[in-house]
Amino acid sequence: MGFQLTISEGKEAGREFVFEQPSVVIGRSSDCDVVLYDPGVSRKHARIYCEGEAFFVEDMGSSNGTKINGALVKKHQLSDGDNIALGPVVFSFMGTVVEPPTGENDVGVADQSTRIVSVDAVKRTRGKGAALAPTNADAEQLQQLTRSRTTTMQAVSRPRSSNPQARSPAAAPLAPARPDRERASNLATGSRAAGTARGGLSAAERARIRRESPGLVGTLKLFWLDASDRTRKLIFAGAGVLGLALVGLVAFLILDDGPGPKKVAEPDVLTRTPIEQSFGLGEGVDFERPDMKVFEFEYLSPTAAVAILTYQALNISQGEVAIIVNGQELATVPPDTLGSNDKLLEVYIPPSTLKRGEKNQVIFDNTRNPPGEDTWKIWNVRIDPVPLPEGTPEELLASAKASFERAVRNAERESIGASNLYEAWKDFRNAWLSLELVEPKPELYLLARDKMKETQAKLDRKCAQLMLEVETFYNQKNWDAARATLDHVKEYFPNENDQLCPRKAEQKRYEYGL
């Protein structure tokens, strides 16, 4: 028992794939049974398999989803003539008993390395095959395409059936006409055949029904016998809807435990306020995104600006998750370290990448999936557009020097005032950003950036020390000391928008009931 897939729309329309194996995986990865070289297809997109005498299609967590005759599905039993849309590619399914291949255009199963680039050259593949390869693409380019990121796309429109006979009402066999006077009704008192047409009961029959069932019951029986098929179907449908509503109401009253947390809609817009919910795949993730997570943000600054993207990450290996802004890959998420759960990460988005007055897009893309296998987690994501100072190169350099000198003084007085280290970090950052538009970049540009990172590391250690003090006092049941330490965090970190420690302190306060 086998089946056949035919590309029904677009490039290589008419291309056939014939299979005898019980399970076939379709996707962009080179180890799939059918390799589709299209960026809208996920690395492992869908699987078609046999179960008993039936065939089923199952979506494998793809980015653009799997549709059957225009409807998005996770798992669906297939029928002959069904249209299967995998992203932008549409197949027509036909279950069939596979015959030995004939004709010069058949390609045998032995040719496992077949790569189809022209529908005129090859019409059919038996077993493993591929399609939609770019014209004149070599092996290296094809391999690169299988490893590239999946492109999100708009929903695929409902395809036209490639088997009109299977879909056309005109092709369906005509049901035998029902005699006008054939009727059977099942009354509460038993069954009897009615030999008269609906609505044509004789006066004697009507009188007998009223005599046997006086009042409302008799009236309802007469109404039912006089009703048309359409009216009866509408009554059945209404009764079904009413029954389901009653069942739902009873279940709600039984199972409802009172007011609880409402399900939060998945956020996809970045602002200066961190998104605390997590994205990715694995235990504890709020919103599962096996392949990628897409955000948008607006950049409305009247002058040139940079944007600082901050986030936290966990369960990440080297090069696993790429960060793409407006189609340009700017960085990869650093691999896990011992302090990953408490470390705030930053990505600098230069002015040349930002789109002023338009929607900007940020993508966290897991490049090592097939979707649904590699665990990863991103949370506390925020964006901070920072307008750049304007002026001549000489003015900007002078401003940067002043900020840098002020930062050095504050860093030297770290032990004197609680906020001095934070102020040093902020001035090192201002010195760095002041030189962003100066070309060529002076030596102070890199020096200020390095000092900013060095100071940030000191701030992270100070935060860890404070949190440890809070836990120690809490375990000693010294509630006042724990509360005083949490209050002291605000002195070290005056601005909660650009540092993680104030938010961690509030979480501790809530957790310990302080």
C-alpha positions as CSV (number, residue, x, y, z in Angstrom):
1,M,0.0,0.0,0.0
2,G,1.5,3.3,-1.0
3,F,0.6,6.9,-1.9
4,Q,1.5,9.6,-4.4
5,L,2.1,13.4,-3.9
6,T,1.9,15.8,-6.8
7,I,3.0,19.4,-6.7
8,S,-0.2,21.2,-7.8
9,E,0.8,24.9,-7.9
10,G,3.8,27.0,-8.6
11,K,7.3,26.0,-9.6
12,E,7.5,22.3,-10.8
13,A,3.7,22.0,-10.9
14,G,2.9,18.4,-11.9
15,R,6.0,17.0,-10.3
16,E,5.1,13.5,-8.8
17,F,6.6,11.6,-5.8
18,V,5.6,8.0,-5.3
19,F,6.2,6.2,-2.0
20,E,5.8,2.6,-0.8
21,Q,7.3,3.2,2.7
22,P,4.9,3.6,5.6
23,S,6.3,7.0,6.8
24,V,7.6,10.0,4.8
25,V,9.1,13.2,6.3
26,I,9.0,16.4,4.2
27,G,11.1,19.5,4.9
28,R,14.1,21.6,4.0
29,S,16.7,19.4,5.8
30,S,18.8,17.1,3.6
31,D,17.9,14.0,5.7
32,C,14.1,14.3,4.9
33,D,12.5,11.9,2.5
34,V,11.3,14.8,0.3
35,V,13.6,17.8,0.4
36,L,11.9,21.1,-0.6
37,Y,14.5,23.9,-1.2
38,D,12.2,26.7,-0.2
39,P,12.8,29.1,2.7
40,G,9.2,29.0,3.7
41,V,9.4,25.3,4.5
42,S,10.8,24.4,7.9
43,R,13.7,22.0,8.3
44,K,11.4,19.2,9.3
45,H,8.0,20.4,8.3
46,A,5.5,17.5,8.2
47,R,5.2,13.8,8.2
48,I,2.8,11.5,6.2
49,Y,2.3,8.0,7.5
50,C,0.1,5.0,7.3
51,E,-1.9,3.8,10.2
52,G,-4.0,0.7,9.5
53,E,-5.7,1.3,6.2
54,A,-5.6,5.1,6.4
55,F,-3.0,7.8,5.7
56,F,-2.5,10.7,8.0
57,V,-0.5,14.0,7.8
58,E,1.1,15.4,11.0
59,D,2.7,18.9,11.4
60,M,6.2,18.6,13.1
61,G,6.1,22.1,14.8
62,S,6.8,24.1,11.6
63,S,7.0,27.9,11.5
64,N,4.4,28.4,8.8
65,G,2.1,25.5,9.6
66,T,0.5,22.7,7.6
67,K,-2.9,23.1,5.9
68,I,-5.3,20.6,4.5
69,N,-7.7,22.2,1.9
70,G,-6.9,25.6,3.4
71,A,-7.5,24.7,7.0
72,L,-4.6,24.7,9.5
73,V,-4.1,21.2,11.1
74,K,-1.8,19.4,13.6
75,K,-2.9,15.9,12.5
76,H,-5.4,15.0,9.9
77,Q,-6.6,11.9,8.1
78,L,-6.1,12.2,4.3
79,S,-8.5,11.4,1.5
80,D,-7.8,11.2,-2.2
81,G,-7.6,14.6,-3.8
82,D,-6.8,16.5,-0.5
83,N,-4.5,19.5,-1.0
84,I,-1.6,19.6,1.5
85,A,0.0,23.1,1.8
86,L,3.5,23.2,3.5
87,G,4.2,26.9,3.7
88,P,4.2,28.1,0.0
89,V,4.3,24.5,-1.5
90,V,1.0,22.8,-2.3
91,F,0.7,19.0,-2.9
92,S,-2.2,16.9,-4.1
93,F,-2.5,13.6,-2.2
94,M,-3.6,10.3,-3.8
95,G,-3.6,7.0,-2.0
96,T,-2.8,4.2,-4.4
97,V,-1.3,0.7,-4.8
98,V,2.2,1.4,-6.2
99,E,2.9,-0.3,-9.5
100,P,6.5,-0.9,-10.8
101,P,7.7,2.3,-12.5
102,T,7.4,2.5,-16.3
103,G,8.5,5.2,-18.8
104,E,11.7,7.0,-19.4
105,N,10.8,9.8,-16.9
106,D,10.6,7.5,-13.8
107,V,13.5,7.6,-11.4
108,G,14.1,4.5,-9.3
109,V,14.5,4.4,-5.5
110,A,18.2,3.5,-6.0
111,D,18.8,7.1,-7.2
112,Q,18.8,8.5,-3.7
113,S,20.8,11.6,-4.6
114,T,18.3,13.0,-7.2
115,R,17.9,16.7,-7.2
116,I,15.1,18.0,-9.4
117,V,15.7,21.3,-11.1
118,S,13.4,21.1,-14.1
119,V,10.0,19.6,-14.5
120,D,10.8,18.9,-18.1
121,A,13.8,16.9,-17.2
122,V,12.2,14.6,-14.6
123,K,8.5,14.0,-14.0
124,R,8.4,11.4,-11.2
125,T,10.5,10.3,-8.2
126,R,10.0,7.0,-6.4
127,G,11.1,7.0,-2.8
128,K,13.5,9.8,-1.6
129,G,13.5,12.9,-3.8
130,A,13.8,16.7,-3.8
131,A,12.2,19.7,-5.5
132,L,12.2,23.5,-5.9
133,A,16.0,23.8,-6.0
134,P,17.2,27.2,-7.3
135,T,18.2,27.2,-11.0
136,N,21.9,26.3,-11.5
137,A,22.4,25.9,-7.7
138,D,25.5,23.7,-6.8
139,A,25.7,21.2,-4.0
140,E,27.2,23.7,-1.5
141,Q,24.4,26.3,-2.2
142,L,21.8,23.6,-1.7
143,Q,23.4,22.5,1.6
144,Q,23.5,26.1,2.8
145,L,19.8,26.5,2.0
146,T,18.9,23.5,4.1
147,R,20.7,25.1,7.1
148,S,19.3,28.6,6.6
149,R,16.5,30.0,8.8
150,T,12.9,29.5,8.0
151,T,11.2,32.6,6.5
152,T,7.8,33.5,8.1
153,M,5.1,34.1,5.5
154,Q,1.5,35.1,5.3
155,A,-1.2,32.4,5.4
156,V,-1.4,30.3,2.2
157,S,-4.7,30.9,0.4
158,R,-7.0,27.9,-0.1
159,P,-5.7,26.0,-3.1
160,R,-7.8,24.8,-5.9
161,S,-8.3,21.0,-5.9
162,S,-6.1,19.1,-8.4
163,N,-8.8,16.4,-8.5
164,P,-12.0,18.2,-9.7
165,Q,-13.9,15.0,-9.8
166,A,-13.2,14.4,-6.1
167,R,-14.4,17.9,-5.2
168,S,-17.2,18.7,-7.8
169,P,-20.7,18.2,-6.6
170,A,-21.6,17.4,-10.2
171,A,-19.3,14.3,-10.1
172,A,-20.9,12.9,-7.0
173,P,-23.4,10.0,-7.6
174,L,-27.0,11.0,-7.6
175,A,-28.9,9.7,-4.6
176,P,-32.1,7.8,-5.5
177,A,-35.2,10.0,-5.4
178,R,-37.4,9.6,-2.4
179,P,-41.0,8.9,-3.2
180,D,-43.1,11.8,-2.3
181,R,-45.5,9.7,-0.2
182,E,-42.8,7.6,1.6
183,R,-42.6,8.5,5.2
184,A,-41.8,6.8,8.5
185,S,-42.2,8.4,11.9
186,N,-41.3,7.2,15.4
187,L,-43.9,8.5,17.8
188,A,-43.8,8.2,21.6
189,T,-46.4,5.4,21.5
190,G,-44.5,3.3,18.8
191,S,-43.7,3.3,15.1
192,R,-46.1,3.4,12.2
193,A,-45.8,4.0,8.4
194,A,-47.4,7.1,7.0
195,G,-48.5,6.5,3.4
196,T,-49.4,10.1,2.8
197,A,-47.2,13.0,1.7
198,R,-45.7,15.3,4.3
199,G,-48.3,18.0,5.0
200,G,-51.0,15.7,3.3
201,L,-52.4,13.9,6.4
202,S,-56.0,13.1,6.0
203,A,-58.6,14.5,8.4
204,A,-59.1,11.0,9.9
205,E,-55.4,10.7,10.7
206,R,-55.3,14.1,12.3
207,A,-58.4,13.4,14.4
208,R,-56.9,10.0,15.5
209,I,-53.6,11.7,16.6
210,R,-55.4,14.4,18.5
211,R,-57.6,11.7,20.2
212,E,-54.6,9.5,21.1
213,S,-52.4,12.5,22.2
214,P,-54.6,15.4,23.4
215,G,-53.3,18.9,24.1
216,L,-49.8,20.0,23.4
217,V,-48.3,16.6,22.7
218,G,-50.7,16.0,19.9
219,T,-50.0,19.5,18.4
220,L,-46.2,18.8,18.5
221,K,-46.7,15.4,16.8
222,L,-48.8,17.0,14.0
223,F,-46.1,19.7,13.6
224,W,-43.4,17.1,13.3
225,L,-45.3,15.1,10.7
226,D,-46.0,18.2,8.6
227,A,-42.4,19.6,8.8
228,S,-40.1,19.5,5.8
229,D,-36.7,17.7,5.9
230,R,-34.9,21.1,6.2
231,T,-37.1,22.1,9.1
232,R,-36.4,18.9,10.9
233,K,-32.6,19.3,10.4
234,L,-32.7,22.8,11.8
235,I,-34.6,21.5,14.8
236,F,-32.0,18.8,15.4
237,A,-29.2,21.3,15.0
238,G,-30.8,23.7,17.5
239,A,-31.3,21.0,20.0
240,G,-27.7,19.9,19.6
241,V,-26.4,23.4,20.2
242,L,-28.7,23.8,23.2
243,G,-27.5,20.5,24.6
244,L,-23.9,21.4,24.2
245,A,-24.5,24.8,25.9
246,L,-26.1,23.1,28.8
247,V,-23.3,20.6,29.2
248,G,-20.7,23.4,29.0
249,L,-22.6,25.4,31.6
250,V,-22.8,22.4,34.0
251,A,-19.1,21.6,33.5
252,F,-18.2,25.3,34.2
253,L,-20.2,25.3,37.4
254,I,-18.7,22.0,38.5
255,L,-15.1,22.7,37.6
256,D,-14.8,26.4,38.2
257,D,-12.8,27.1,41.4
258,G,-13.4,30.8,41.4
259,P,-11.4,33.6,40.0
260,G,-7.9,32.7,38.8
261,P,-5.1,34.1,36.7
262,K,-6.2,34.9,33.2
263,K,-4.2,33.6,30.3
264,V,-2.0,36.3,29.0
265,A,-1.8,36.9,25.3
266,E,1.6,36.2,23.8
267,P,3.5,39.6,23.6
268,D,5.3,40.4,20.4
269,V,5.9,44.2,20.7
270,L,9.1,45.4,22.4
271,T,9.3,48.6,24.5
272,R,11.5,49.9,27.3
273,T,9.5,47.7,29.8
274,P,10.9,44.2,29.9
275,I,8.8,41.3,28.7
276,E,9.0,38.9,31.7
277,Q,7.4,36.0,29.9
278,S,9.8,33.4,28.3
279,F,10.0,32.1,24.8
280,G,11.6,29.0,23.3
281,L,11.2,25.3,24.0
282,G,11.5,23.2,27.1
283,E,10.4,23.0,30.7
284,G,9.2,26.3,32.3
285,V,8.8,28.2,29.0
286,D,5.7,30.4,28.9
287,F,5.2,30.5,25.1
288,E,6.6,27.6,23.0
289,R,8.5,28.7,19.9
290,P,10.6,25.8,18.8
291,D,12.0,27.5,15.7
292,M,12.0,31.3,16.3
293,K,10.4,34.2,18.1
294,V,9.6,37.4,16.3
295,F,9.2,40.8,17.9
296,E,8.5,44.3,16.5
297,F,9.3,47.8,17.8
298,E,8.9,51.4,16.7
299,Y,11.8,53.9,16.3
300,L,10.4,57.4,16.3
301,S,13.5,59.5,17.3
302,P,13.8,62.7,15.3
303,T,17.6,62.3,15.2
304,A,19.9,59.5,14.6
305,A,19.9,56.9,17.4
306,V,21.2,53.5,18.4
307,A,19.1,50.8,20.1
308,I,20.2,48.6,23.0
309,L,18.5,45.2,23.0
310,T,18.7,43.6,26.4
311,Y,17.5,40.0,27.4
312,Q,18.3,37.0,29.4
313,A,18.9,33.5,28.0
314,L,19.3,29.9,29.2
315,N,20.0,26.5,27.8
316,I,21.9,28.0,24.8
317,S,24.9,26.4,23.1
318,Q,27.6,28.1,21.0
319,G,26.1,29.6,17.9
320,E,22.7,28.0,18.5
321,V,20.4,31.1,18.6
322,A,21.0,34.0,16.1
323,I,19.7,37.6,16.7
324,I,18.4,39.2,13.4
325,V,17.3,42.8,13.2
326,N,15.5,44.0,10.0
327,G,17.0,41.0,8.1
328,Q,20.6,41.5,9.3
329,E,22.2,39.0,11.6
330,L,23.9,41.2,14.3
331,A,24.9,38.6,17.0
332,T,24.4,35.2,18.4
333,V,23.3,34.5,22.0
334,P,26.3,33.7,24.2
335,P,26.5,30.0,25.4
336,D,25.5,29.2,29.0
337,T,27.8,30.0,31.9
338,L,27.4,29.5,35.6
339,G,25.7,32.9,36.0
340,S,23.5,32.8,32.9
341,N,20.3,32.8,35.0
342,D,21.3,36.1,36.6
343,K,23.1,37.8,33.8
344,L,21.6,40.5,31.6
345,L,22.8,40.4,28.0
346,E,23.0,43.3,25.5
347,V,23.1,43.7,21.7
348,Y,24.0,47.0,20.2
349,I,21.9,47.9,17.1
350,P,23.7,50.6,15.0
351,P,21.9,53.5,13.4
352,S,22.4,52.0,9.9
353,T,20.2,49.0,10.8
354,L,17.3,51.0,12.3
355,K,14.3,52.1,10.3
356,R,13.1,55.5,11.4
357,G,9.3,55.9,11.5
358,E,8.7,52.3,10.5
359,K,8.2,48.9,12.2
360,N,11.5,47.3,13.1
361,Q,11.7,43.5,13.5
362,V,13.9,41.5,16.0
363,I,14.1,37.7,15.5
364,F,15.6,35.2,17.9
365,D,16.2,32.2,15.6
366,N,17.2,28.7,16.7
367,T,19.5,27.8,13.8
368,R,20.1,24.2,15.0
369,N,16.6,22.9,15.2
370,P,14.7,20.7,13.6
371,P,11.9,22.4,15.5
372,G,10.8,20.6,18.6
373,E,14.2,19.1,19.7
374,D,16.6,21.7,21.0
375,T,15.6,23.3,24.3
376,W,16.2,27.1,24.7
377,K,14.8,30.0,26.6
378,I,14.8,33.8,26.2
379,W,13.1,36.2,28.6
380,N,13.2,39.7,30.1
381,V,13.4,41.2,26.5
382,R,13.4,44.9,26.1
383,I,14.5,47.6,23.6
384,D,15.9,51.0,24.5
385,P,16.4,53.4,21.6
386,V,19.0,56.0,22.6
387,P,19.1,59.3,20.6
388,L,22.7,60.2,19.7
389,P,24.1,63.7,20.5
390,E,24.5,66.1,17.6
391,G,27.4,68.4,17.0
392,T,30.7,68.7,15.2
393,P,33.3,65.9,15.7
394,E,35.3,68.3,17.9
395,E,32.3,69.0,20.1
396,L,31.3,65.3,20.4
397,L,34.9,64.3,21.3
398,A,35.0,67.0,24.0
399,S,31.7,65.8,25.4
400,A,32.9,62.2,25.4
401,K,36.1,63.2,27.2
402,A,34.2,65.0,29.9
403,S,31.9,62.0,30.5
404,F,34.8,59.6,30.5
405,E,36.8,61.7,33.1
406,R,33.6,62.0,35.3
407,A,33.2,58.2,35.1
408,V,36.8,57.5,36.1
409,R,36.3,59.7,39.2
410,N,33.1,58.0,40.2
411,A,34.7,54.6,39.7
412,E,37.6,55.6,42.0
413,R,35.1,56.6,44.7
414,E,33.2,53.3,44.5
415,S,33.5,52.6,48.2
416,I,32.5,56.1,49.3
417,G,28.9,56.3,47.8
418,A,26.5,53.4,47.0
419,S,25.5,54.9,43.6
420,N,29.0,55.9,42.4
421,L,29.7,52.6,40.6
422,Y,26.3,52.9,38.7
423,E,27.1,56.6,37.8
424,A,30.5,55.5,36.5
425,W,28.8,52.9,34.3
426,K,26.4,55.4,33.0
427,D,29.1,58.0,32.1
428,F,31.3,55.4,30.4
429,R,28.2,54.5,28.3
430,N,27.5,58.2,27.4
431,A,31.2,58.6,26.4
432,W,30.9,55.6,24.1
433,L,27.6,56.7,22.5
434,S,28.8,60.3,22.0
435,L,31.5,59.0,19.6
436,E,29.2,56.8,17.6
437,L,28.8,59.3,14.7
438,V,32.4,60.4,14.7
439,E,34.5,59.0,11.9
440,P,37.1,57.8,12.0
441,K,36.6,56.4,15.5
442,P,39.0,57.8,18.1
443,E,40.8,55.5,20.5
444,L,38.5,56.8,23.3
445,Y,35.5,55.0,21.6
446,L,36.8,51.5,22.2
447,L,38.2,52.5,25.6
448,A,34.9,53.8,26.9
449,R,33.1,50.7,25.6
450,D,35.5,48.4,27.4
451,K,35.3,50.3,30.6
452,M,31.5,50.2,30.4
453,K,31.6,46.4,30.2
454,E,34.1,46.2,33.0
455,T,32.0,48.3,35.3
456,Q,28.9,46.3,34.4
457,A,30.6,43.2,35.6
458,K,31.3,44.9,38.9
459,L,27.7,45.9,39.2
460,D,26.6,42.3,38.6
461,R,28.9,41.1,41.4
462,K,27.6,43.7,43.7
463,C,24.0,42.6,42.9
464,A,24.9,39.0,43.6
465,Q,26.4,40.0,47.0
466,L,23.3,41.9,48.0
467,M,21.0,39.0,47.0
468,L,23.1,36.6,49.0
469,E,22.8,38.9,52.1
470,V,19.0,39.0,51.7
471,E,18.9,35.1,51.6
472,T,21.2,34.8,54.6
473,F,19.1,37.2,56.7
474,Y,15.9,35.5,55.6
475,N,17.3,32.1,56.6
476,Q,18.3,33.5,60.0
477,K,14.7,34.9,60.3
478,N,16.1,38.4,60.6
479,W,13.3,39.9,58.6
480,D,14.2,43.6,59.3
481,A,17.7,43.1,58.1
482,A,16.5,41.3,54.9
483,R,14.0,44.1,54.3
484,A,16.7,46.8,54.9
485,T,19.1,45.2,52.4
486,L,16.4,45.1,49.7
487,D,15.7,48.8,50.3
488,H,19.5,49.4,50.0
489,V,19.5,47.9,46.5
490,K,17.8,51.1,45.2
491,E,20.8,53.2,46.4
492,Y,23.2,51.1,44.4
493,F,21.0,50.9,41.3
494,P,18.9,54.1,41.1
495,N,17.4,53.3,37.7
496,E,15.5,50.0,37.3
497,N,15.1,50.4,33.6
498,D,18.7,49.8,32.6
499,Q,19.8,47.3,35.3
500,L,18.4,43.9,36.3
501,C,19.1,44.1,40.1
502,P,16.1,46.3,41.1
503,R,13.7,43.8,39.5
504,K,15.4,40.9,41.2
505,A,15.1,42.7,44.5
506,E,11.4,43.1,44.0
507,Q,11.0,39.5,43.1
508,K,12.8,38.5,46.3
509,R,10.6,40.9,48.3
510,Y,7.5,39.2,46.8
511,E,8.9,35.7,47.3
512,Y,9.8,36.2,51.0
513,G,6.7,38.3,51.8
514,L,8.8,41.3,52.8
